[in-house]
Amino acid sequence: MLILVAKIASIIVAGFAVAYYLRRVMMRLLIRNLPIHIASAVAKAVMYVTIALTLFVAAGTAGINLTGIAIAGGIAGIVLGFALQPVLSNLFAGLFLFSEKIVTPGSFVEIDNVIGTVMEVSIMSTKVQTVDGVIVRIPNSKIFESTVKNLSVTPIRRIDFVVSIAYKESAEDAYKVIRRVVEDHPFVLVEPPPDIFVHKLGSSGVDILVRVWVPTKLLYEVQKDLLWKIKKSISDAGIEIPFNQIDIWFRTPLKIEVDKK
C-alpha cells in the first residue's frame, strides 16, 4: 500500500514539475514573437493540460476505473470541438499572425478589399481603421486565409496613372508638359526614375502612362497634387483632353422628314 501511495505521489510530483518546467520553456520561446499576455496564456494552457494528464495517469495507477470518464470526456470533447471550431480557428490564426508579424499595429494594409491602418491585433480578431474613419473588425481566421497586402512595409511606392490626350494633339508636347510637372515636384523621387510613355491608343484618344516613385507616407498627397498640376498644365498648354465618343452606324438609311410649313 505504501509503495502504491509513493508511486502515485511520485507521478503527481513529477507531473507537476514537468508542467511548471514546460510553462517556463514555452514562455521563453513565445515571448520572442508574441505579446506577453498571449505568451503567458498559451504557456499556462500547456501547463494545465500537462497537469490534467498527470492526474489522469495517477488516477489510473491508483486503480480508479476511468473508462466512463474517458468516454464522457471524449464525447464532450467532440461536442466542444464542433462548438468552439470558429473560436479555435481564430485563436490559432492569431498565433500565426503574431509569429509572422505581417499585420502589426500601425501598418497600412489591404485585407479582403478593406484598406486602412491596423489599430489593434488581438488573439481573436484584428481592428482596422479605414481611410474614411470606419473601424472594421476582421476575424483572424479570415485574415489568415486572405491575401494580405502590407502597403507600409517598404519606404517607397510607385504611383501609376493615365493621362489621355486627343488624337489631333502632339504626344511629344504632352510628354514634355507632364515630364516638367513630374520633375518639378519636390516629393517625386529621382531614383528609381519616373517613366512616361504612350501606353495605349484608345477609342477616344491617346493614353499616356505615368509612373513615379514617392515616399510611402506621402503617397496619396503626392498623387492628388500631381493629378491636379498635370491637368492644369495640360490645359494651360492648350492640349485637349478628350471625352468618350461613339460613332453610330445604321444598317438602313434613316428617313428624315422635313416640315415644309
C-alpha contacts under 8 A as a table, 3 or more apart, distances in Angstrom:
res1	aa1	res2	aa2	distance
1	M	4	L	5.10
1	M	5	V	6.25
2	L	5	V	5.06
2	L	6	A	6.03
3	I	6	A	5.04
3	I	7	K	6.07
4	L	7	K	4.99
4	L	8	I	6.17
4	L	62	A	7.29
5	V	8	I	5.14
5	V	9	A	6.03
6	A	9	A	5.02
6	A	10	S	6.01
7	K	10	S	5.11
7	K	11	I	6.25
8	I	11	I	5.12
8	I	12	I	6.28
8	I	58	A	5.48
8	I	61	T	6.65
8	I	62	A	6.84
9	A	12	I	5.13
9	A	13	V	6.06
10	S	13	V	5.09
10	S	14	A	5.88
11	I	14	A	5.20
11	I	15	G	5.87
11	I	54	T	6.97
11	I	57	V	7.81
11	I	58	A	6.23
12	I	15	G	5.05
12	I	16	F	6.06
12	I	54	T	6.13
12	I	55	L	6.74
12	I	58	A	6.58
13	V	16	F	5.28
13	V	17	A	6.09
14	A	17	A	5.04
14	A	18	V	6.11
15	G	18	V	5.12
15	G	19	A	6.07
15	G	50	T	7.01
15	G	51	I	6.29
15	G	54	T	5.20
16	F	19	A	4.92
16	F	20	Y	6.23
16	F	50	T	7.70
16	F	51	I	5.98
16	F	54	T	7.44
17	A	20	Y	5.37
17	A	21	Y	6.10
18	V	21	Y	4.97
18	V	22	L	6.00
18	V	50	T	7.65
19	A	22	L	5.19
19	A	23	R	6.24
19	A	46	V	7.45
19	A	47	M	4.62
19	A	48	Y	7.30
19	A	50	T	5.37
19	A	51	I	6.12
20	Y	23	R	4.97
20	Y	24	R	6.41
20	Y	47	M	6.17
21	Y	24	R	5.26
21	Y	25	V	6.26
22	L	25	V	5.04
22	L	26	M	5.91
22	L	43	A	7.52
22	L	46	V	7.22
22	L	47	M	6.52
23	R	26	M	5.22
23	R	27	M	6.03
23	R	43	A	4.79
23	R	44	K	6.14
23	R	46	V	6.62
23	R	47	M	5.51
24	R	27	M	5.08
24	R	28	R	6.28
24	R	43	A	7.39
25	V	28	R	5.24
25	V	29	L	6.29
26	M	29	L	5.11
26	M	30	L	5.89
26	M	39	A	7.75
26	M	42	V	7.85
26	M	43	A	5.37
27	M	30	L	5.30
27	M	31	I	5.82
27	M	39	A	5.88
27	M	40	S	6.24
27	M	43	A	5.68
28	R	31	I	5.58
28	R	32	R	7.19
29	L	32	R	6.10
30	L	33	N	5.76
30	L	34	L	5.72
30	L	39	A	5.34
31	I	34	L	5.21
31	I	35	P	6.46
31	I	36	I	5.91
31	I	39	A	5.69
33	N	98	F	6.41
33	N	99	S	5.09
33	N	100	E	7.99
33	N	101	K	7.99
34	L	38	I	6.39
34	L	39	A	5.80
34	L	95	L	7.66
34	L	98	F	5.60
34	L	99	S	6.37
35	P	38	I	5.51
35	P	39	A	6.17
35	P	98	F	7.97
36	I	39	A	5.06
36	I	40	S	5.97
37	H	40	S	5.12
37	H	41	A	6.21
38	I	41	A	5.06
38	I	42	V	6.26
38	I	123	I	7.21
39	A	42	V	5.31
39	A	43	A	6.12
40	S	43	A	5.11
40	S	44	K	6.09
41	A	44	K	5.19
41	A	45	A	6.19
42	V	45	A	5.05
42	V	46	V	6.37
43	A	46	V	5.23
43	A	47	M	6.32
44	K	47	M	4.92
44	K	48	Y	6.14
45	A	48	Y	5.18
45	A	49	V	6.20
46	V	49	V	5.23
46	V	50	T	6.23
47	M	50	T	5.16
47	M	51	I	6.23
48	Y	51	I	5.02
48	Y	52	A	6.11
49	V	52	A	5.07
49	V	53	L	6.25
50	T	53	L	5.16
50	T	54	T	6.16
51	I	54	T	4.93
51	I	55	L	6.25
52	A	55	L	5.22
52	A	56	F	6.17
53	L	56	F	4.96
53	L	57	V	6.20
54	T	57	V	5.21
54	T	58	A	6.11
55	L	58	A	4.95
55	L	59	A	5.99
56	F	59	A	5.21
56	F	60	G	6.29
57	V	60	G	5.09
57	V	61	T	6.19
58	A	61	T	5.02
58	A	62	A	6.21
59	A	62	A	5.03
59	A	63	G	6.57
59	A	64	I	5.55
59	A	66	L	7.78
60	G	63	G	5.23
60	G	64	I	5.42
60	G	65	N	6.86
60	G	66	L	6.84
61	T	64	I	7.45
65	N	68	G	7.44
66	L	69	I	5.06
66	L	70	A	5.86
67	T	70	A	5.05
67	T	71	I	6.17
68	G	71	I	5.18
68	G	72	A	6.07
69	I	72	A	5.10
69	I	73	G	5.80
70	A	73	G	4.95
70	A	74	G	5.95
71	I	74	G	5.03
71	I	75	I	6.24
72	A	75	I	5.20
72	A	76	A	6.04
73	G	76	A	4.99
73	G	77	G	5.86
74	G	77	G	4.94
74	G	78	I	6.25
75	I	78	I	5.18
75	I	79	V	6.29
76	A	79	V	5.13
76	A	80	L	5.97
77	G	80	L	5.09
77	G	81	G	5.80
78	I	81	G	4.93
78	I	82	F	6.38
79	V	82	F	5.40
79	V	83	A	6.20
80	L	83	A	4.92
80	L	84	L	5.71
81	G	84	L	5.28
81	G	85	Q	5.72
82	F	85	Q	5.22
83	A	86	P	7.71
84	L	87	V	5.13
84	L	88	L	5.95
85	Q	88	L	5.17
85	Q	89	S	5.92
86	P	89	S	5.00
86	P	90	N	6.20
87	V	90	N	5.26
87	V	91	L	6.06
87	V	124	M	7.36
88	L	91	L	4.81
88	L	92	F	6.14
89	S	92	F	5.50
89	S	93	A	6.08
89	S	141	S	5.82
90	N	93	A	5.03
90	N	94	G	5.93
90	N	123	I	7.32
90	N	124	M	5.07
90	N	125	S	7.03
90	N	139	P	6.34
90	N	140	N	5.00
90	N	141	S	4.65
91	L	94	G	5.14
91	L	95	L	6.45
91	L	123	I	5.67
91	L	124	M	5.37
91	L	140	N	7.54
91	L	141	S	7.95
92	F	95	L	5.03
92	F	96	F	6.38
92	F	141	S	7.97
93	A	96	F	5.12
93	A	97	L	6.19
93	A	124	M	7.96
93	A	140	N	5.49
93	A	141	S	5.20
93	A	143	I	7.99
93	A	144	F	5.92
94	G	97	L	5.02
94	G	98	F	6.17
94	G	122	S	7.01
94	G	123	I	4.79
94	G	124	M	5.95
94	G	125	S	7.17
94	G	140	N	5.48
94	G	141	S	7.42
95	L	98	F	5.17
95	L	99	S	6.21
95	L	123	I	6.73
96	F	99	S	5.06
96	F	100	E	6.06
97	L	100	E	5.27
97	L	101	K	5.78
97	L	102	I	6.55
97	L	103	V	6.65
97	L	140	N	7.82
97	L	144	F	7.38
98	F	101	K	5.19
98	F	102	I	7.89
98	F	103	V	7.79
98	F	104	T	7.99
101	K	104	T	6.03
102	I	150	N	7.22
103	V	107	S	6.63
103	V	109	V	7.70
103	V	118	V	7.34
103	V	121	V	7.68
103	V	150	N	7.36
104	T	107	S	5.69
104	T	118	V	6.57
104	T	120	E	7.65
104	T	121	V	6.70
105	P	117	T	7.62
105	P	118	V	4.87
105	P	119	M	5.20
105	P	120	E	5.49
105	P	121	V	6.59
106	G	117	T	5.87
106	G	118	V	5.27
106	G	119	M	6.26
107	S	117	T	5.57
107	S	118	V	5.41
107	S	150	N	6.81
107	S	151	L	7.51
107	S	152	S	5.92
107	S	153	V	7.36
108	F	115	I	7.42
108	F	116	G	5.49
108	F	117	T	4.38
108	F	118	V	6.36
108	F	150	N	6.09
108	F	151	L	5.37
108	F	152	S	5.26
109	V	114	V	7.93
109	V	115	I	5.73
109	V	116	G	5.70
109	V	117	T	6.26
109	V	118	V	7.12
109	V	148	V	7.06
109	V	149	K	5.48
109	V	150	N	4.47
109	V	151	L	5.28
109	V	152	S	7.19
110	E	113	N	6.18
110	E	114	V	5.41
110	E	115	I	4.35
110	E	116	G	6.69
110	E	148	V	5.99
110	E	149	K	5.01
110	E	150	N	6.57
110	E	151	L	7.23
111	I	114	V	5.06
111	I	115	I	6.51
111	I	143	I	6.83
111	I	146	S	6.86
111	I	147	T	6.57
111	I	148	V	5.05
111	I	149	K	6.59
112	D	143	I	7.89
112	D	146	S	6.32
112	D	147	T	6.91
112	D	148	V	7.44
114	V	130	T	7.03
115	I	128	V	7.95
115	I	130	T	5.60
115	I	131	V	6.89
116	G	128	V	5.87
116	G	129	Q	5.22
116	G	130	T	3.92
116	G	131	V	5.37
117	T	128	V	5.46
117	T	129	Q	5.22
117	T	130	T	6.39
117	T	131	V	7.71
118	V	121	V	7.49
118	V	126	T	7.37
118	V	127	K	6.05
118	V	128	V	4.42
118	V	129	Q	6.37
119	M	126	T	7.73
119	M	127	K	5.49
119	M	128	V	5.46
119	M	129	Q	6.47
120	E	126	T	5.74
120	E	127	K	5.16
120	E	128	V	7.25
121	V	125	S	6.39
121	V	126	T	4.49
121	V	127	K	6.50
122	S	125	S	5.44
122	S	126	T	5.99
123	I	140	N	7.73
124	M	139	P	6.35
124	M	140	N	5.85
125	S	137	R	6.53
125	S	138	I	5.57
125	S	139	P	4.32
125	S	140	N	4.73
126	T	137	R	5.71
126	T	138	I	5.26
126	T	139	P	6.38
126	T	140	N	6.34
127	K	135	I	6.52
127	K	136	V	5.59
127	K	137	R	4.51
127	K	138	I	6.30
128	V	135	I	5.64
128	V	136	V	5.15
128	V	137	R	6.45
128	V	138	I	7.68
129	Q	132	D	7.91
129	Q	133	G	5.75
129	Q	134	V	5.44
129	Q	135	I	4.43
129	Q	136	V	6.20
130	T	133	G	5.29
130	T	134	V	5.28
130	T	135	I	6.44
130	T	136	V	7.32
131	V	134	V	7.49
138	I	142	K	6.93
138	I	143	I	7.04
139	P	142	K	5.45
139	P	143	I	6.66
140	N	143	I	5.00
140	N	144	F	6.10
141	S	144	F	5.05
141	S	145	E	6.33
142	K	145	E	5.18
142	K	146	S	6.10
143	I	146	S	5.06
143	I	147	T	7.52
143	I	148	V	7.15
144	F	147	T	7.98
150	N	153	V	5.90
151	L	154	T	7.25
151	L	216	T	7.90
152	S	155	P	6.95
152	S	216	T	6.43
152	S	217	K	7.68
154	T	157	R	7.24
154	T	216	T	7.21
155	P	215	P	5.98
155	P	216	T	5.44
155	P	217	K	7.79
156	I	213	W	6.57
156	I	214	V	5.55
156	I	215	P	4.41
156	I	216	T	4.69
157	R	213	W	5.55
157	R	214	V	5.68
157	R	215	P	6.36
157	R	216	T	5.43
157	R	219	L	7.31
158	R	211	R	6.66
158	R	212	V	5.55
158	R	213	W	4.32
158	R	214	V	6.31
159	I	210	V	7.92
159	I	211	R	5.63
159	I	212	V	5.38
159	I	213	W	6.22
159	I	214	V	7.43
159	I	219	L	7.59
159	I	223	Q	7.06
160	D	209	L	7.07
160	D	210	V	5.69
160	D	211	R	4.66
160	D	212	V	6.84
161	F	209	L	5.96
161	F	210	V	5.46
161	F	211	R	6.85
162	V	207	D	6.18
162	V	208	I	5.54
162	V	209	L	4.58
162	V	210	V	6.07
163	V	207	D	5.77
163	V	208	I	5.10
163	V	209	L	6.43
163	V	210	V	7.47
164	S	205	G	6.00
164	S	206	V	5.43
164	S	207	D	4.41
164	S	208	I	6.00
164	S	241	I	5.97
164	S	242	P	6.80
165	I	169	E	6.61
165	I	171	A	7.62
165	I	174	A	7.74
165	I	205	G	5.46
165	I	206	V	5.32
165	I	207	D	6.64
165	I	208	I	7.84
165	I	239	I	7.03
165	I	240	E	5.86
165	I	241	I	4.62
165	I	242	P	5.85
166	A	169	E	5.51
166	A	204	S	7.01
166	A	205	G	4.61
166	A	206	V	6.24
166	A	239	I	7.81
166	A	240	E	5.66
166	A	241	I	5.75
166	A	242	P	5.05
167	Y	170	S	7.79
167	Y	204	S	7.67
167	Y	205	G	5.24
167	Y	206	V	6.07
169	E	174	A	7.98
169	E	239	I	6.30
169	E	240	E	6.93
170	S	173	D	5.30
170	S	174	A	6.43
171	A	174	A	5.08
171	A	175	Y	6.03
171	A	198	V	7.74
171	A	206	V	7.76
172	E	175	Y	4.97
172	E	176	K	6.32
173	D	176	K	5.17
173	D	177	V	6.38
174	A	177	V	5.15
174	A	178	I	6.18
174	A	234	I	7.00
174	A	239	I	7.22
175	Y	178	I	5.24
175	Y	179	R	5.92
175	Y	196	I	7.11
175	Y	197	F	7.57
175	Y	208	I	7.99
176	K	179	R	5.06
176	K	180	R	6.09
177	V	180	R	5.25
177	V	181	V	6.48
177	V	230	I	7.69
177	V	233	S	6.67
177	V	234	I	6.69
177	V	237	A	7.81
178	I	181	V	5.23
178	I	182	V	6.20
178	I	230	I	6.08
178	I	233	S	7.78
178	I	234	I	7.70
179	R	182	V	5.13
179	R	183	E	6.04
179	R	196	I	7.42
180	R	183	E	5.27
180	R	184	D	6.10
181	V	184	D	5.27
181	V	185	H	6.34
181	V	226	L	7.47
181	V	229	K	6.89
181	V	230	I	6.39
181	V	233	S	7.73
182	V	185	H	5.43
182	V	188	V	6.77
182	V	194	P	7.72
182	V	212	V	7.97
182	V	226	L	7.27
183	E	186	P	7.92
183	E	188	V	7.18
185	H	188	V	5.71
185	H	226	L	7.78
187	F	214	V	6.16
187	F	215	P	7.23
187	F	218	L	7.98
187	F	222	V	7.01
188	V	212	V	6.56
188	V	213	W	6.05
188	V	214	V	5.13
188	V	215	P	7.96
188	V	222	V	7.79
189	L	192	P	6.64
189	L	193	P	6.86
189	L	194	P	7.67
189	L	212	V	7.30
189	L	213	W	5.53
189	L	214	V	5.64
189	L	215	P	7.89
190	V	193	P	4.95
190	V	194	P	7.04
191	E	194	P	7.88
191	E	213	W	7.72
192	P	212	V	7.99
192	P	213	W	6.54
193	P	212	V	7.12
193	P	213	W	7.48
194	P	210	V	7.55
194	P	211	R	5.69
194	P	212	V	4.60
194	P	213	W	6.86
195	D	209	L	7.99
195	D	210	V	6.02
195	D	211	R	5.04
195	D	212	V	6.53
196	I	208	I	6.93
196	I	209	L	5.75
196	I	210	V	4.67
196	I	211	R	6.32
197	F	208	I	5.57
197	F	209	L	5.60
197	F	210	V	6.95
198	V	201	L	7.95
198	V	206	V	7.18
198	V	207	D	6.01
198	V	208	I	4.38
198	V	209	L	6.16
199	H	206	V	7.90
199	H	207	D	5.60
199	H	208	I	5.30
199	H	209	L	5.44
200	K	206	V	6.18
200	K	207	D	5.02
200	K	208	I	7.07
201	L	205	G	6.39
201	L	206	V	4.79
201	L	207	D	6.11
202	G	205	G	5.18
202	G	206	V	5.72
202	G	207	D	6.53
203	S	244	N	7.58
203	S	245	Q	7.63
204	S	242	P	6.39
204	S	243	F	6.62
204	S	244	N	5.45
204	S	245	Q	5.91
205	G	242	P	6.12
214	V	218	L	7.02
214	V	219	L	6.18
214	V	222	V	7.48
215	P	218	L	5.47
215	P	219	L	6.23
216	T	219	L	5.19
218	L	221	E	5.40
218	L	222	V	5.97
219	L	222	V	5.36
219	L	223	Q	6.11
220	Y	223	Q	5.04
220	Y	224	K	6.19
221	E	224	K	5.37
221	E	225	D	6.17
222	V	225	D	5.06
222	V	226	L	5.93
223	Q	226	L	5.25
223	Q	227	L	6.22
224	K	227	L	5.41
224	K	228	W	6.26
225	D	228	W	5.25
225	D	229	K	6.19
226	L	229	K	5.20
226	L	230	I	5.94
227	L	230	I	5.22
227	L	231	K	6.06
228	W	231	K	5.30
228	W	232	K	6.29
229	K	232	K	5.11
229	K	233	S	6.00
230	I	233	S	5.07
230	I	234	I	5.93
231	K	234	I	5.24
231	K	235	S	6.21
232	K	235	S	5.20
232	K	236	D	6.04
233	S	236	D	5.01
233	S	237	A	6.10
234	I	237	A	5.22
234	I	238	G	6.59
234	I	239	I	5.52
234	I	240	E	7.63
234	I	241	I	8.00
235	S	238	G	5.17
235	S	239	I	5.75
235	S	240	E	6.94
235	S	241	I	7.92
236	D	239	I	7.61
250	F	253	P	6.42
250	F	254	L	7.57
